[in-house]
Amino acid sequence: MASLLHELSDWYLSVLSQGGYWLIGGLMALESTLVPIPSETIIPPAAYLAHTRGELSLLGVVLSGTAGSWAGASIMYWAARGLGRPFVRRFGRYVALPPSKLDLAERWSARYGWAGVFFSRLLPVIRHLIGIPAGVLKWDFRWYSAATLAGSLLWCSVLAWLGATLGDHPELLQGSLHRFALLVLAAALTLGALYYLFVHRAASRPTAP
């Protein structure tokens, strides 16, 4: 996995200037499905380039990332709603969605409701899955979209701020944008381990009857 992410980072940094907002949005859409692309390796490098080279705008990076996240989350919602829980539970394991992950997402959504959709956009793992119980339970798509957009906007803004902040302190990068991507990824993995632990602990508590 680390090697794959390394190759993806190299490719992304080499084509970001040409791909622009469409590339950012497309990768963020994939990140919001079951494709394991960390958003921490997508938004910060784009924000860094926007801040230091002016090839993109920070607002454009945030909005394209938010739109992509919503698109991917919508695909998850409608796919789960159309296929139904029995199908997802039976065949999800073939697309990296074993029953244990589905149970986690269902417990999270049952415990936190719409607020859980919002906060899930800030958490690794659960952000990819929250659309499944929302779709299976046929939650109102308008409210699901609103919570998804709000959470994604906040998360993309935080990541863009990180990229722009590092742009103000180039000594942290020592001239290497690739090193920056690796630093962001290392931080994301560390935070991801902590967040994943907290999500599991919160979701494993029994919900109120």
PyMOL CGO cylinders between C-alpha atoms (Angstrom):
from pymol import cmd
from pymol.cgo import CYLINDER

trace = [
    CYLINDER, 0.00, 0.00, 0.00, 2.79, 2.43, 0.89, 0.3, 1, 1, 1, 1, 1, 1,
    CYLINDER, 2.79, 2.43, 0.89, 4.45, 1.82, -2.46, 0.3, 1, 1, 1, 1, 1, 1,
    CYLINDER, 4.45, 1.82, -2.46, 1.17, 2.38, -4.29, 0.3, 1, 1, 1, 1, 1, 1,
    CYLINDER, 1.17, 2.38, -4.29, 0.57, 5.67, -2.46, 0.3, 1, 1, 1, 1, 1, 1,
    CYLINDER, 0.57, 5.67, -2.46, 4.13, 6.73, -3.25, 0.3, 1, 1, 1, 1, 1, 1,
    CYLINDER, 4.13, 6.73, -3.25, 3.57, 6.13, -6.96, 0.3, 1, 1, 1, 1, 1, 1,
    CYLINDER, 3.57, 6.13, -6.96, 0.21, 7.91, -6.83, 0.3, 1, 1, 1, 1, 1, 1,
    CYLINDER, 0.21, 7.91, -6.83, 1.83, 10.91, -5.14, 0.3, 1, 1, 1, 1, 1, 1,
    CYLINDER, 1.83, 10.91, -5.14, 4.53, 11.09, -7.81, 0.3, 1, 1, 1, 1, 1, 1,
    CYLINDER, 4.53, 11.09, -7.81, 1.96, 10.93, -10.59, 0.3, 1, 1, 1, 1, 1, 1,
    CYLINDER, 1.96, 10.93, -10.59, -0.37, 13.45, -8.95, 0.3, 1, 1, 1, 1, 1, 1,
    CYLINDER, -0.37, 13.45, -8.95, 2.36, 16.04, -8.41, 0.3, 1, 1, 1, 1, 1, 1,
    CYLINDER, 2.36, 16.04, -8.41, 3.53, 15.65, -12.01, 0.3, 1, 1, 1, 1, 1, 1,
    CYLINDER, 3.53, 15.65, -12.01, 0.10, 16.25, -13.58, 0.3, 1, 1, 1, 1, 1, 1,
    CYLINDER, 0.10, 16.25, -13.58, -1.58, 18.54, -11.06, 0.3, 1, 1, 1, 1, 1, 1,
    CYLINDER, -1.58, 18.54, -11.06, -0.83, 21.71, -13.01, 0.3, 1, 1, 1, 1, 1, 1,
    CYLINDER, -0.83, 21.71, -13.01, -2.41, 20.24, -16.14, 0.3, 1, 1, 1, 1, 1, 1,
    CYLINDER, -2.41, 20.24, -16.14, -5.31, 18.44, -14.48, 0.3, 1, 1, 1, 1, 1, 1,
    CYLINDER, -5.31, 18.44, -14.48, -6.28, 21.38, -12.29, 0.3, 1, 1, 1, 1, 1, 1,
    CYLINDER, -6.28, 21.38, -12.29, -9.64, 21.46, -10.55, 0.3, 1, 1, 1, 1, 1, 1,
    CYLINDER, -9.64, 21.46, -10.55, -11.08, 18.54, -12.51, 0.3, 1, 1, 1, 1, 1, 1,
    CYLINDER, -11.08, 18.54, -12.51, -8.27, 16.29, -11.32, 0.3, 1, 1, 1, 1, 1, 1,
    CYLINDER, -8.27, 16.29, -11.32, -8.71, 17.44, -7.72, 0.3, 1, 1, 1, 1, 1, 1,
    CYLINDER, -8.71, 17.44, -7.72, -12.47, 16.88, -7.88, 0.3, 1, 1, 1, 1, 1, 1,
    CYLINDER, -12.47, 16.88, -7.88, -12.10, 13.50, -9.56, 0.3, 1, 1, 1, 1, 1, 1,
    CYLINDER, -12.10, 13.50, -9.56, -9.64, 12.16, -7.02, 0.3, 1, 1, 1, 1, 1, 1,
    CYLINDER, -9.64, 12.16, -7.02, -11.71, 13.48, -4.13, 0.3, 1, 1, 1, 1, 1, 1,
    CYLINDER, -11.71, 13.48, -4.13, -14.74, 11.72, -5.61, 0.3, 1, 1, 1, 1, 1, 1,
    CYLINDER, -14.74, 11.72, -5.61, -12.81, 8.47, -5.66, 0.3, 1, 1, 1, 1, 1, 1,
    CYLINDER, -12.81, 8.47, -5.66, -11.60, 9.16, -2.11, 0.3, 1, 1, 1, 1, 1, 1,
    CYLINDER, -11.60, 9.16, -2.11, -15.23, 9.32, -0.99, 0.3, 1, 1, 1, 1, 1, 1,
    CYLINDER, -15.23, 9.32, -0.99, -15.98, 5.88, -2.38, 0.3, 1, 1, 1, 1, 1, 1,
    CYLINDER, -15.98, 5.88, -2.38, -14.12, 2.67, -1.56, 0.3, 1, 1, 1, 1, 1, 1,
    CYLINDER, -14.12, 2.67, -1.56, -10.92, 3.69, -3.37, 0.3, 1, 1, 1, 1, 1, 1,
    CYLINDER, -10.92, 3.69, -3.37, -8.19, 4.15, -0.71, 0.3, 1, 1, 1, 1, 1, 1,
    CYLINDER, -8.19, 4.15, -0.71, -6.86, 7.56, -1.77, 0.3, 1, 1, 1, 1, 1, 1,
    CYLINDER, -6.86, 7.56, -1.77, -6.17, 9.78, 1.27, 0.3, 1, 1, 1, 1, 1, 1,
    CYLINDER, -6.17, 9.78, 1.27, -7.56, 13.28, 0.85, 0.3, 1, 1, 1, 1, 1, 1,
    CYLINDER, -7.56, 13.28, 0.85, -4.52, 14.43, 2.82, 0.3, 1, 1, 1, 1, 1, 1,
    CYLINDER, -4.52, 14.43, 2.82, -2.41, 13.74, -0.26, 0.3, 1, 1, 1, 1, 1, 1,
    CYLINDER, -2.41, 13.74, -0.26, -4.78, 15.56, -2.64, 0.3, 1, 1, 1, 1, 1, 1,
    CYLINDER, -4.78, 15.56, -2.64, -5.82, 18.91, -1.19, 0.3, 1, 1, 1, 1, 1, 1,
    CYLINDER, -5.82, 18.91, -1.19, -2.66, 20.13, 0.64, 0.3, 1, 1, 1, 1, 1, 1,
    CYLINDER, -2.66, 20.13, 0.64, -0.29, 19.82, -2.37, 0.3, 1, 1, 1, 1, 1, 1,
    CYLINDER, -0.29, 19.82, -2.37, -2.85, 21.61, -4.56, 0.3, 1, 1, 1, 1, 1, 1,
    CYLINDER, -2.85, 21.61, -4.56, -3.23, 24.38, -1.97, 0.3, 1, 1, 1, 1, 1, 1,
    CYLINDER, -3.23, 24.38, -1.97, 0.55, 24.64, -1.70, 0.3, 1, 1, 1, 1, 1, 1,
    CYLINDER, 0.55, 24.64, -1.70, 0.85, 25.17, -5.46, 0.3, 1, 1, 1, 1, 1, 1,
    CYLINDER, 0.85, 25.17, -5.46, -2.02, 27.64, -5.42, 0.3, 1, 1, 1, 1, 1, 1,
    CYLINDER, -2.02, 27.64, -5.42, -0.40, 29.66, -2.65, 0.3, 1, 1, 1, 1, 1, 1,
    CYLINDER, -0.40, 29.66, -2.65, 3.17, 29.60, -3.92, 0.3, 1, 1, 1, 1, 1, 1,
    CYLINDER, 3.17, 29.60, -3.92, 2.81, 29.56, -7.71, 0.3, 1, 1, 1, 1, 1, 1,
    CYLINDER, 2.81, 29.56, -7.71, -0.63, 30.97, -8.37, 0.3, 1, 1, 1, 1, 1, 1,
    CYLINDER, -0.63, 30.97, -8.37, -1.47, 28.18, -10.82, 0.3, 1, 1, 1, 1, 1, 1,
    CYLINDER, -1.47, 28.18, -10.82, -4.70, 27.51, -8.95, 0.3, 1, 1, 1, 1, 1, 1,
    CYLINDER, -4.70, 27.51, -8.95, -6.76, 29.47, -6.44, 0.3, 1, 1, 1, 1, 1, 1,
    CYLINDER, -6.76, 29.47, -6.44, -7.21, 28.36, -2.85, 0.3, 1, 1, 1, 1, 1, 1,
    CYLINDER, -7.21, 28.36, -2.85, -10.97, 28.86, -3.15, 0.3, 1, 1, 1, 1, 1, 1,
    CYLINDER, -10.97, 28.86, -3.15, -11.03, 26.76, -6.31, 0.3, 1, 1, 1, 1, 1, 1,
    CYLINDER, -11.03, 26.76, -6.31, -9.07, 23.98, -4.62, 0.3, 1, 1, 1, 1, 1, 1,
    CYLINDER, -9.07, 23.98, -4.62, -11.49, 23.93, -1.67, 0.3, 1, 1, 1, 1, 1, 1,
    CYLINDER, -11.49, 23.93, -1.67, -14.63, 24.06, -3.82, 0.3, 1, 1, 1, 1, 1, 1,
    CYLINDER, -14.63, 24.06, -3.82, -13.45, 21.42, -6.30, 0.3, 1, 1, 1, 1, 1, 1,
    CYLINDER, -13.45, 21.42, -6.30, -12.45, 19.14, -3.43, 0.3, 1, 1, 1, 1, 1, 1,
    CYLINDER, -12.45, 19.14, -3.43, -15.81, 19.67, -1.75, 0.3, 1, 1, 1, 1, 1, 1,
    CYLINDER, -15.81, 19.67, -1.75, -17.74, 19.03, -4.95, 0.3, 1, 1, 1, 1, 1, 1,
    CYLINDER, -17.74, 19.03, -4.95, -15.74, 15.88, -5.61, 0.3, 1, 1, 1, 1, 1, 1,
    CYLINDER, -15.74, 15.88, -5.61, -16.33, 14.60, -2.09, 0.3, 1, 1, 1, 1, 1, 1,
    CYLINDER, -16.33, 14.60, -2.09, -20.06, 15.18, -2.46, 0.3, 1, 1, 1, 1, 1, 1,
    CYLINDER, -20.06, 15.18, -2.46, -20.11, 13.39, -5.83, 0.3, 1, 1, 1, 1, 1, 1,
    CYLINDER, -20.11, 13.39, -5.83, -18.35, 10.32, -4.46, 0.3, 1, 1, 1, 1, 1, 1,
    CYLINDER, -18.35, 10.32, -4.46, -20.50, 10.26, -1.34, 0.3, 1, 1, 1, 1, 1, 1,
    CYLINDER, -20.50, 10.26, -1.34, -23.62, 10.53, -3.51, 0.3, 1, 1, 1, 1, 1, 1,
    CYLINDER, -23.62, 10.53, -3.51, -22.52, 7.55, -5.57, 0.3, 1, 1, 1, 1, 1, 1,
    CYLINDER, -22.52, 7.55, -5.57, -22.13, 5.52, -2.38, 0.3, 1, 1, 1, 1, 1, 1,
    CYLINDER, -22.13, 5.52, -2.38, -25.55, 6.62, -1.15, 0.3, 1, 1, 1, 1, 1, 1,
    CYLINDER, -25.55, 6.62, -1.15, -27.46, 5.80, -4.32, 0.3, 1, 1, 1, 1, 1, 1,
    CYLINDER, -27.46, 5.80, -4.32, -25.60, 2.53, -4.91, 0.3, 1, 1, 1, 1, 1, 1,
    CYLINDER, -25.60, 2.53, -4.91, -26.43, 1.34, -1.39, 0.3, 1, 1, 1, 1, 1, 1,
    CYLINDER, -26.43, 1.34, -1.39, -30.01, 2.55, -1.67, 0.3, 1, 1, 1, 1, 1, 1,
    CYLINDER, -30.01, 2.55, -1.67, -30.50, 0.76, -4.98, 0.3, 1, 1, 1, 1, 1, 1,
    CYLINDER, -30.50, 0.76, -4.98, -28.78, -2.49, -4.07, 0.3, 1, 1, 1, 1, 1, 1,
    CYLINDER, -28.78, -2.49, -4.07, -30.16, -2.83, -0.54, 0.3, 1, 1, 1, 1, 1, 1,
    CYLINDER, -30.16, -2.83, -0.54, -28.62, -4.07, 2.68, 0.3, 1, 1, 1, 1, 1, 1,
    CYLINDER, -28.62, -4.07, 2.68, -28.72, -7.84, 1.97, 0.3, 1, 1, 1, 1, 1, 1,
    CYLINDER, -28.72, -7.84, 1.97, -26.81, -7.38, -1.29, 0.3, 1, 1, 1, 1, 1, 1,
    CYLINDER, -26.81, -7.38, -1.29, -24.26, -5.02, 0.26, 0.3, 1, 1, 1, 1, 1, 1,
    CYLINDER, -24.26, -5.02, 0.26, -23.74, -7.32, 3.22, 0.3, 1, 1, 1, 1, 1, 1,
    CYLINDER, -23.74, -7.32, 3.22, -23.34, -10.40, 1.05, 0.3, 1, 1, 1, 1, 1, 1,
    CYLINDER, -23.34, -10.40, 1.05, -21.10, -9.03, -1.70, 0.3, 1, 1, 1, 1, 1, 1,
    CYLINDER, -21.10, -9.03, -1.70, -19.45, -6.02, -0.07, 0.3, 1, 1, 1, 1, 1, 1,
    CYLINDER, -19.45, -6.02, -0.07, -16.47, -8.08, 0.98, 0.3, 1, 1, 1, 1, 1, 1,
    CYLINDER, -16.47, -8.08, 0.98, -15.44, -8.34, -2.67, 0.3, 1, 1, 1, 1, 1, 1,
    CYLINDER, -15.44, -8.34, -2.67, -14.94, -4.57, -2.86, 0.3, 1, 1, 1, 1, 1, 1,
    CYLINDER, -14.94, -4.57, -2.86, -13.11, -4.15, 0.46, 0.3, 1, 1, 1, 1, 1, 1,
    CYLINDER, -13.11, -4.15, 0.46, -16.34, -3.78, 2.46, 0.3, 1, 1, 1, 1, 1, 1,
    CYLINDER, -16.34, -3.78, 2.46, -16.59, -6.75, 4.84, 0.3, 1, 1, 1, 1, 1, 1,
    CYLINDER, -16.59, -6.75, 4.84, -19.56, -7.04, 7.23, 0.3, 1, 1, 1, 1, 1, 1,
    CYLINDER, -19.56, -7.04, 7.23, -17.45, -5.67, 10.08, 0.3, 1, 1, 1, 1, 1, 1,
    CYLINDER, -17.45, -5.67, 10.08, -17.00, -2.33, 8.28, 0.3, 1, 1, 1, 1, 1, 1,
    CYLINDER, -17.00, -2.33, 8.28, -20.68, -2.20, 7.38, 0.3, 1, 1, 1, 1, 1, 1,
    CYLINDER, -20.68, -2.20, 7.38, -21.58, -2.85, 11.02, 0.3, 1, 1, 1, 1, 1, 1,
    CYLINDER, -21.58, -2.85, 11.02, -19.25, -0.06, 12.09, 0.3, 1, 1, 1, 1, 1, 1,
    CYLINDER, -19.25, -0.06, 12.09, -20.88, 2.43, 9.71, 0.3, 1, 1, 1, 1, 1, 1,
    CYLINDER, -20.88, 2.43, 9.71, -24.37, 1.37, 10.79, 0.3, 1, 1, 1, 1, 1, 1,
    CYLINDER, -24.37, 1.37, 10.79, -23.56, 1.75, 14.48, 0.3, 1, 1, 1, 1, 1, 1,
    CYLINDER, -23.56, 1.75, 14.48, -22.01, 5.14, 13.84, 0.3, 1, 1, 1, 1, 1, 1,
    CYLINDER, -22.01, 5.14, 13.84, -25.03, 6.39, 11.88, 0.3, 1, 1, 1, 1, 1, 1,
    CYLINDER, -25.03, 6.39, 11.88, -27.50, 4.96, 14.40, 0.3, 1, 1, 1, 1, 1, 1,
    CYLINDER, -27.50, 4.96, 14.40, -25.71, 6.65, 17.27, 0.3, 1, 1, 1, 1, 1, 1,
    CYLINDER, -25.71, 6.65, 17.27, -25.07, 10.08, 15.73, 0.3, 1, 1, 1, 1, 1, 1,
    CYLINDER, -25.07, 10.08, 15.73, -27.63, 10.48, 12.93, 0.3, 1, 1, 1, 1, 1, 1,
    CYLINDER, -27.63, 10.48, 12.93, -27.20, 13.52, 10.67, 0.3, 1, 1, 1, 1, 1, 1,
    CYLINDER, -27.20, 13.52, 10.67, -24.44, 14.89, 12.90, 0.3, 1, 1, 1, 1, 1, 1,
    CYLINDER, -24.44, 14.89, 12.90, -22.59, 11.65, 12.24, 0.3, 1, 1, 1, 1, 1, 1,
    CYLINDER, -22.59, 11.65, 12.24, -22.71, 12.30, 8.50, 0.3, 1, 1, 1, 1, 1, 1,
    CYLINDER, -22.71, 12.30, 8.50, -21.17, 15.73, 9.06, 0.3, 1, 1, 1, 1, 1, 1,
    CYLINDER, -21.17, 15.73, 9.06, -18.43, 14.58, 11.42, 0.3, 1, 1, 1, 1, 1, 1,
    CYLINDER, -18.43, 14.58, 11.42, -17.70, 11.47, 9.37, 0.3, 1, 1, 1, 1, 1, 1,
    CYLINDER, -17.70, 11.47, 9.37, -16.28, 13.75, 6.66, 0.3, 1, 1, 1, 1, 1, 1,
    CYLINDER, -16.28, 13.75, 6.66, -13.52, 14.62, 9.12, 0.3, 1, 1, 1, 1, 1, 1,
    CYLINDER, -13.52, 14.62, 9.12, -12.65, 11.02, 10.01, 0.3, 1, 1, 1, 1, 1, 1,
    CYLINDER, -12.65, 11.02, 10.01, -10.71, 8.42, 8.04, 0.3, 1, 1, 1, 1, 1, 1,
    CYLINDER, -10.71, 8.42, 8.04, -12.38, 5.13, 7.14, 0.3, 1, 1, 1, 1, 1, 1,
    CYLINDER, -12.38, 5.13, 7.14, -15.86, 6.13, 8.29, 0.3, 1, 1, 1, 1, 1, 1,
    CYLINDER, -15.86, 6.13, 8.29, -16.02, 8.93, 5.70, 0.3, 1, 1, 1, 1, 1, 1,
    CYLINDER, -16.02, 8.93, 5.70, -15.87, 6.33, 2.96, 0.3, 1, 1, 1, 1, 1, 1,
    CYLINDER, -15.87, 6.33, 2.96, -18.64, 4.23, 4.47, 0.3, 1, 1, 1, 1, 1, 1,
    CYLINDER, -18.64, 4.23, 4.47, -21.26, 6.57, 5.89, 0.3, 1, 1, 1, 1, 1, 1,
    CYLINDER, -21.26, 6.57, 5.89, -23.17, 6.76, 2.61, 0.3, 1, 1, 1, 1, 1, 1,
    CYLINDER, -23.17, 6.76, 2.61, -23.94, 3.04, 2.79, 0.3, 1, 1, 1, 1, 1, 1,
    CYLINDER, -23.94, 3.04, 2.79, -26.17, 3.01, 5.89, 0.3, 1, 1, 1, 1, 1, 1,
    CYLINDER, -26.17, 3.01, 5.89, -27.64, 6.35, 4.81, 0.3, 1, 1, 1, 1, 1, 1,
    CYLINDER, -27.64, 6.35, 4.81, -28.62, 4.82, 1.48, 0.3, 1, 1, 1, 1, 1, 1,
    CYLINDER, -28.62, 4.82, 1.48, -29.76, 1.50, 2.88, 0.3, 1, 1, 1, 1, 1, 1,
    CYLINDER, -29.76, 1.50, 2.88, -31.97, 3.27, 5.41, 0.3, 1, 1, 1, 1, 1, 1,
    CYLINDER, -31.97, 3.27, 5.41, -33.19, 5.65, 2.69, 0.3, 1, 1, 1, 1, 1, 1,
    CYLINDER, -33.19, 5.65, 2.69, -32.39, 8.81, 4.58, 0.3, 1, 1, 1, 1, 1, 1,
    CYLINDER, -32.39, 8.81, 4.58, -33.56, 12.03, 2.95, 0.3, 1, 1, 1, 1, 1, 1,
    CYLINDER, -33.56, 12.03, 2.95, -30.95, 12.69, 0.26, 0.3, 1, 1, 1, 1, 1, 1,
    CYLINDER, -30.95, 12.69, 0.26, -31.30, 16.46, 0.65, 0.3, 1, 1, 1, 1, 1, 1,
    CYLINDER, -31.30, 16.46, 0.65, -30.27, 16.34, 4.29, 0.3, 1, 1, 1, 1, 1, 1,
    CYLINDER, -30.27, 16.34, 4.29, -27.57, 13.81, 3.53, 0.3, 1, 1, 1, 1, 1, 1,
    CYLINDER, -27.57, 13.81, 3.53, -26.20, 16.12, 0.84, 0.3, 1, 1, 1, 1, 1, 1,
    CYLINDER, -26.20, 16.12, 0.84, -26.32, 19.14, 3.12, 0.3, 1, 1, 1, 1, 1, 1,
    CYLINDER, -26.32, 19.14, 3.12, -24.42, 17.35, 5.91, 0.3, 1, 1, 1, 1, 1, 1,
    CYLINDER, -24.42, 17.35, 5.91, -21.93, 15.91, 3.41, 0.3, 1, 1, 1, 1, 1, 1,
    CYLINDER, -21.93, 15.91, 3.41, -21.28, 19.28, 1.76, 0.3, 1, 1, 1, 1, 1, 1,
    CYLINDER, -21.28, 19.28, 1.76, -20.84, 21.05, 5.08, 0.3, 1, 1, 1, 1, 1, 1,
    CYLINDER, -20.84, 21.05, 5.08, -18.46, 18.46, 6.47, 0.3, 1, 1, 1, 1, 1, 1,
    CYLINDER, -18.46, 18.46, 6.47, -16.50, 18.19, 3.22, 0.3, 1, 1, 1, 1, 1, 1,
    CYLINDER, -16.50, 18.19, 3.22, -16.19, 21.97, 2.97, 0.3, 1, 1, 1, 1, 1, 1,
    CYLINDER, -16.19, 21.97, 2.97, -14.77, 22.14, 6.48, 0.3, 1, 1, 1, 1, 1, 1,
    CYLINDER, -14.77, 22.14, 6.48, -12.35, 19.27, 5.90, 0.3, 1, 1, 1, 1, 1, 1,
    CYLINDER, -12.35, 19.27, 5.90, -11.11, 20.59, 2.56, 0.3, 1, 1, 1, 1, 1, 1,
    CYLINDER, -11.11, 20.59, 2.56, -10.67, 24.05, 4.10, 0.3, 1, 1, 1, 1, 1, 1,
    CYLINDER, -10.67, 24.05, 4.10, -8.53, 22.62, 6.89, 0.3, 1, 1, 1, 1, 1, 1,
    CYLINDER, -8.53, 22.62, 6.89, -6.38, 20.69, 4.43, 0.3, 1, 1, 1, 1, 1, 1,
    CYLINDER, -6.38, 20.69, 4.43, -6.05, 23.74, 2.17, 0.3, 1, 1, 1, 1, 1, 1,
    CYLINDER, -6.05, 23.74, 2.17, -5.03, 25.85, 5.14, 0.3, 1, 1, 1, 1, 1, 1,
    CYLINDER, -5.03, 25.85, 5.14, -2.34, 23.30, 5.93, 0.3, 1, 1, 1, 1, 1, 1,
    CYLINDER, -2.34, 23.30, 5.93, -0.98, 23.45, 2.40, 0.3, 1, 1, 1, 1, 1, 1,
    CYLINDER, -0.98, 23.45, 2.40, -1.03, 27.25, 2.32, 0.3, 1, 1, 1, 1, 1, 1,
    CYLINDER, -1.03, 27.25, 2.32, 0.62, 27.46, 5.74, 0.3, 1, 1, 1, 1, 1, 1,
    CYLINDER, 0.62, 27.46, 5.74, 3.49, 25.30, 4.61, 0.3, 1, 1, 1, 1, 1, 1,
    CYLINDER, 3.49, 25.30, 4.61, 3.73, 27.54, 1.56, 0.3, 1, 1, 1, 1, 1, 1,
    CYLINDER, 3.73, 27.54, 1.56, 4.51, 30.40, 3.94, 0.3, 1, 1, 1, 1, 1, 1,
    CYLINDER, 4.51, 30.40, 3.94, 7.29, 28.35, 5.52, 0.3, 1, 1, 1, 1, 1, 1,
    CYLINDER, 7.29, 28.35, 5.52, 9.25, 26.78, 2.65, 0.3, 1, 1, 1, 1, 1, 1,
    CYLINDER, 9.25, 26.78, 2.65, 12.08, 25.88, 5.00, 0.3, 1, 1, 1, 1, 1, 1,
    CYLINDER, 12.08, 25.88, 5.00, 9.87, 23.04, 6.23, 0.3, 1, 1, 1, 1, 1, 1,
    CYLINDER, 9.87, 23.04, 6.23, 10.02, 21.49, 2.79, 0.3, 1, 1, 1, 1, 1, 1,
    CYLINDER, 10.02, 21.49, 2.79, 13.64, 22.22, 1.97, 0.3, 1, 1, 1, 1, 1, 1,
    CYLINDER, 13.64, 22.22, 1.97, 12.68, 22.67, -1.67, 0.3, 1, 1, 1, 1, 1, 1,
    CYLINDER, 12.68, 22.67, -1.67, 10.87, 19.37, -2.04, 0.3, 1, 1, 1, 1, 1, 1,
    CYLINDER, 10.87, 19.37, -2.04, 7.14, 19.25, -2.74, 0.3, 1, 1, 1, 1, 1, 1,
    CYLINDER, 7.14, 19.25, -2.74, 7.36, 15.48, -2.77, 0.3, 1, 1, 1, 1, 1, 1,
    CYLINDER, 7.36, 15.48, -2.77, 8.75, 15.55, 0.76, 0.3, 1, 1, 1, 1, 1, 1,
    CYLINDER, 8.75, 15.55, 0.76, 5.78, 17.69, 1.70, 0.3, 1, 1, 1, 1, 1, 1,
    CYLINDER, 5.78, 17.69, 1.70, 3.39, 15.02, 0.39, 0.3, 1, 1, 1, 1, 1, 1,
    CYLINDER, 3.39, 15.02, 0.39, 5.21, 12.40, 2.43, 0.3, 1, 1, 1, 1, 1, 1,
    CYLINDER, 5.21, 12.40, 2.43, 5.04, 14.55, 5.57, 0.3, 1, 1, 1, 1, 1, 1,
    CYLINDER, 5.04, 14.55, 5.57, 1.32, 15.07, 5.10, 0.3, 1, 1, 1, 1, 1, 1,
    CYLINDER, 1.32, 15.07, 5.10, 0.79, 11.37, 4.53, 0.3, 1, 1, 1, 1, 1, 1,
    CYLINDER, 0.79, 11.37, 4.53, 2.74, 10.46, 7.66, 0.3, 1, 1, 1, 1, 1, 1,
    CYLINDER, 2.74, 10.46, 7.66, 0.67, 12.89, 9.71, 0.3, 1, 1, 1, 1, 1, 1,
    CYLINDER, 0.67, 12.89, 9.71, -2.52, 11.53, 8.15, 0.3, 1, 1, 1, 1, 1, 1,
    CYLINDER, -2.52, 11.53, 8.15, -1.60, 7.96, 9.02, 0.3, 1, 1, 1, 1, 1, 1,
    CYLINDER, -1.60, 7.96, 9.02, -0.88, 8.93, 12.62, 0.3, 1, 1, 1, 1, 1, 1,
    CYLINDER, -0.88, 8.93, 12.62, -4.13, 10.86, 12.98, 0.3, 1, 1, 1, 1, 1, 1,
    CYLINDER, -4.13, 10.86, 12.98, -5.97, 8.12, 11.15, 0.3, 1, 1, 1, 1, 1, 1,
    CYLINDER, -5.97, 8.12, 11.15, -4.88, 5.51, 13.67, 0.3, 1, 1, 1, 1, 1, 1,
    CYLINDER, -4.88, 5.51, 13.67, -6.11, 7.70, 16.54, 0.3, 1, 1, 1, 1, 1, 1,
    CYLINDER, -6.11, 7.70, 16.54, -9.37, 8.62, 14.86, 0.3, 1, 1, 1, 1, 1, 1,
    CYLINDER, -9.37, 8.62, 14.86, -10.05, 5.04, 13.87, 0.3, 1, 1, 1, 1, 1, 1,
    CYLINDER, -10.05, 5.04, 13.87, -9.60, 3.97, 17.46, 0.3, 1, 1, 1, 1, 1, 1,
    CYLINDER, -9.60, 3.97, 17.46, -12.02, 6.63, 18.68, 0.3, 1, 1, 1, 1, 1, 1,
    CYLINDER, -12.02, 6.63, 18.68, -14.58, 5.77, 16.00, 0.3, 1, 1, 1, 1, 1, 1,
    CYLINDER, -14.58, 5.77, 16.00, -14.50, 2.11, 16.92, 0.3, 1, 1, 1, 1, 1, 1,
    CYLINDER, -14.50, 2.11, 16.92, -14.84, 2.87, 20.62, 0.3, 1, 1, 1, 1, 1, 1,
    CYLINDER, -14.84, 2.87, 20.62, -17.72, 5.29, 20.07, 0.3, 1, 1, 1, 1, 1, 1,
    CYLINDER, -17.72, 5.29, 20.07, -19.54, 3.09, 17.60, 0.3, 1, 1, 1, 1, 1, 1,
    CYLINDER, -19.54, 3.09, 17.60, -19.13, -0.02, 19.74, 0.3, 1, 1, 1, 1, 1, 1,
    CYLINDER, -19.13, -0.02, 19.74, -21.05, 1.49, 22.64, 0.3, 1, 1, 1, 1, 1, 1,
    CYLINDER, -21.05, 1.49, 22.64, -24.67, 0.36, 22.76, 0.3, 1, 1, 1, 1, 1, 1,
    CYLINDER, -24.67, 0.36, 22.76, -27.12, 2.89, 21.40, 0.3, 1, 1, 1, 1, 1, 1,
    CYLINDER, -27.12, 2.89, 21.40, -30.05, 4.09, 23.44, 0.3, 1, 1, 1, 1, 1, 1,
    CYLINDER, -30.05, 4.09, 23.44, -33.21, 1.95, 22.95, 0.3, 1, 1, 1, 1, 1, 1,
]
cmd.load_cgo(trace, "trace")
